[in-house]
Amino acid sequence: MPKLVLWDAPDQPFMAEHVPVSRSHLSRAAKAGTIQRIIRGVYLRSDLMPSDPASRHLLHALAMQMRHGNQIVASHETAALALGLPLPSRHAIPQRPRFLCDPDDGRRRDSVPRIWLAPLPAEHVTVISSGLLEGLRVTSGPRTAMDLAGQLPLHFSMMLLDAVARREALRLARPQQLRGEVDGLLLAEAIRPLREAHRVLGRRGGRRRVQALLLADPRRESPGESASAAQIFAAGLPTPEVQVRFATDVGDFFVDFYWPEAALVGECDGAVKYYGGPLVYDQAQADRRRIQEKRRETAIERRGVKVTRWLADEALYRPDAWLHTLAHLLHERRDRRPRTF
């Protein structure tokens, strides 16, 4: 057989035994910088190798699945990254990928850390169908959220459960239908996949999961709102209404939280609102957003309602100050006569 000299590496991760060149050829290509090794025996073209930690983590997970024949499924934080679910911070990315394996599929621990044995029905597994991670097996959104809810503090769990429930709700309805008066059947249907995922899990972490399930709400539109709701609950403060419509002289607005007994509105401001976020490219646009928020707040307060604000970062990591302010306002304004909107 003639020696292969010219060879183009695939545009996906590949195993040494699946390409028509020798291992010495791969070794020379790696030394030349044409390809890079992900793990032993699994490679990728160097120009396709991602630089961000999350993508490299997921690529590592895919390589480990390729190398190990049993049906290990990426789970927990690894699955959340693959599915685009919110995690507390960049530091939530584990050093090595996490996996689940159904007990009926057996277990191989060689070179694969952090395998959890747990029941894993087929409907709890999804496969990435395109892109660099094509073929990566991960736990479904509801299963991922419930696995993590048994381990994380409540405010972090709520970010995940609300995000999954909202995705389910938006499969069934338009975003506008999740504001104002919302069909109770729609809310229940959005939570149903989370409840079903909870049923197959064991007792470990069960109390945390149940508490998170009781609070899950697809109407919340951001991780900051979800974390805020959890912090309000944990602080023992009155439960607010969410996504309430306010008719004002400059238009209709929907607010994050509303306590009618105190005529008090609470707004959780994320980075997108004040610093532009991914869709805002200059300071002028960020300033316009800030002005719009101020006009909105002023219009609502003309209806005799107080507006208090806090940042998503505070809801996640520094809740004491804004919760103290909120508690003071709720006490100070108790029994206020709310106006009809």
Backbone hydrogen bonds, N-H to C=O, Kabsch-Sander energy under -0.5 kcal/mol:
donor,donor_aa,acceptor,acceptor_aa,energy
9,A,7,W,-0.5
14,F,43,Y,-2.4
16,A,41,G,-2.1
18,H,15,M,-1.8
19,V,16,A,-1.1
21,V,19,V,-1.0
26,L,22,S,-1.9
27,S,23,R,-2.4
28,R,24,S,-2.2
29,A,25,H,-2.4
30,A,26,L,-2.4
31,K,27,S,-2.2
32,A,28,R,-2.0
33,G,29,A,-0.5
33,G,30,A,-0.8
34,T,29,A,-2.2
35,I,29,A,-1.0
36,Q,44,L,-2.9
38,I,42,V,-2.7
39,I,42,V,-0.9
42,V,39,I,-2.3
43,Y,14,F,-3.0
44,L,36,Q,-2.2
46,S,34,T,-2.5
48,L,45,R,-1.5
49,M,45,R,-0.6
49,M,46,S,-1.0
56,R,52,D,-2.0
57,H,53,P,-2.3
58,L,54,A,-2.1
59,L,55,S,-2.3
60,H,56,R,-2.2
61,A,57,H,-1.8
62,L,58,L,-2.3
63,A,59,L,-2.4
64,M,60,H,-2.1
65,Q,61,A,-2.0
66,M,62,L,-2.4
67,R,63,A,-2.0
68,H,64,M,-1.7
69,G,67,R,-0.6
72,I,70,N,-2.3
73,V,100,L,-2.8
74,A,137,R,-2.5
75,S,98,R,-2.3
78,T,75,S,-1.3
79,A,75,S,-1.0
80,A,76,H,-2.4
81,L,77,E,-2.3
82,A,78,T,-1.9
83,L,79,A,-2.3
84,G,80,A,-0.7
84,G,81,L,-0.8
85,L,80,A,-2.5
92,A,89,S,-2.0
93,I,90,R,-1.6
99,F,114,R,-2.2
100,L,73,V,-3.0
101,C,116,W,-2.4
105,D,102,D,-2.1
106,G,103,P,-1.2
112,V,109,R,-1.3
116,W,99,F,-2.7
116,W,114,R,-0.6
118,A,101,C,-1.5
118,A,116,W,-0.6
124,H,121,P,-2.0
125,V,122,A,-1.7
126,T,138,V,-3.1
128,I,136,L,-2.5
134,E,131,G,-1.7
135,G,128,I,-3.4
136,L,133,L,-2.4
138,V,126,T,-2.9
138,V,136,L,-0.5
139,T,74,A,-2.1
140,S,124,H,-2.2
144,T,140,S,-3.0
145,A,141,G,-2.6
146,M,142,P,-2.2
147,D,143,R,-2.7
148,L,144,T,-2.1
149,A,145,A,-2.2
150,G,146,M,-1.1
151,Q,148,L,-2.1
152,L,148,L,-2.4
156,F,153,P,-0.7
157,S,153,P,-2.3
158,M,154,L,-2.6
159,M,155,H,-0.9
160,L,156,F,-1.2
161,L,157,S,-2.6
162,D,158,M,-2.4
163,A,159,M,-1.5
164,V,160,L,-2.4
165,A,161,L,-2.7
166,R,162,D,-2.6
167,R,163,A,-2.0
168,E,164,V,-2.0
169,A,165,A,-2.5
170,L,166,R,-2.7
171,R,167,R,-0.7
171,R,168,E,-0.7
172,L,168,E,-0.7
172,L,169,A,-1.1
173,A,169,A,-1.7
177,Q,174,R,-1.5
178,L,175,P,-1.9
179,R,176,Q,-1.3
180,G,243,Q,-2.6
182,V,180,G,-0.5
187,L,183,D,-1.7
188,A,184,G,-2.3
189,E,185,L,-2.3
190,A,186,L,-1.9
191,I,187,L,-1.3
192,R,188,A,-1.3
194,L,191,I,-0.9
195,R,191,I,-1.8
196,E,192,R,-2.4
197,A,193,P,-2.0
198,H,194,L,-2.1
199,R,195,R,-1.6
200,V,196,E,-0.7
200,V,197,A,-0.7
201,L,198,H,-1.2
206,G,203,R,-2.6
209,R,205,G,-2.2
210,V,206,G,-2.5
211,Q,207,R,-2.1
212,A,208,R,-2.3
213,L,209,R,-2.5
214,L,210,V,-2.2
215,L,211,Q,-1.0
215,L,212,A,-0.5
216,A,212,A,-1.2
220,R,217,D,-1.2
226,S,222,S,-1.9
227,A,223,P,-2.8
228,S,224,G,-2.3
229,A,225,E,-2.4
230,A,226,S,-1.9
231,Q,227,A,-2.3
232,I,228,S,-2.7
233,F,229,A,-2.1
234,A,230,A,-2.7
235,A,231,Q,-1.9
236,G,233,F,-1.6
237,L,232,I,-1.9
241,E,258,Y,-3.0
243,Q,255,V,-1.1
243,Q,256,D,-0.7
244,V,255,V,-0.8
246,F,253,F,-3.6
248,T,246,F,-0.6
248,T,251,G,-1.7
251,G,248,T,-1.3
253,F,246,F,-2.8
255,V,244,V,-1.9
257,F,266,G,-1.8
258,Y,241,E,-2.1
259,W,264,L,-3.0
262,A,259,W,-1.5
263,A,259,W,-0.6
263,A,260,P,-0.7
264,L,259,W,-1.8
265,V,306,K,-3.3
266,G,257,F,-2.2
267,E,308,T,-2.3
269,D,267,E,-0.7
269,D,310,W,-3.2
270,G,268,C,-0.6
273,K,270,G,-0.7
274,Y,270,G,-1.2
275,Y,271,A,-3.2
276,G,272,V,-0.8
277,G,275,Y,-0.7
279,L,276,G,-0.6
280,V,277,G,-1.3
286,A,282,D,-1.6
287,D,283,Q,-2.8
288,R,284,A,-2.2
289,R,285,Q,-2.0
290,R,286,A,-2.0
291,I,287,D,-2.3
292,Q,288,R,-2.4
293,E,289,R,-2.2
294,K,290,R,-1.9
295,R,291,I,-2.5
296,R,292,Q,-2.2
297,E,293,E,-2.4
298,T,294,K,-2.6
299,A,295,R,-2.4
300,I,296,R,-2.0
301,E,297,E,-2.4
302,R,298,T,-1.4
303,R,300,I,-1.6
304,G,301,E,-1.8
305,V,300,I,-0.8
306,K,263,A,-2.2
308,T,265,V,-2.8
310,W,267,E,-2.0
312,A,269,D,-2.4
315,A,311,L,-2.0
316,L,312,A,-2.0
317,Y,313,D,-2.7
318,R,313,D,-0.7
318,R,314,E,-0.9
323,L,319,P,-2.3
324,H,320,D,-2.1
325,T,321,A,-2.2
326,L,322,W,-2.6
327,A,323,L,-2.7
328,H,324,H,-2.2
329,L,325,T,-2.4
330,L,326,L,-2.6
331,H,327,A,-2.0
332,E,328,H,-2.9
333,R,329,L,-2.5
334,R,331,H,-1.0
335,D,261,E,-0.7
336,R,261,E,-1.1
336,R,333,R,-1.6
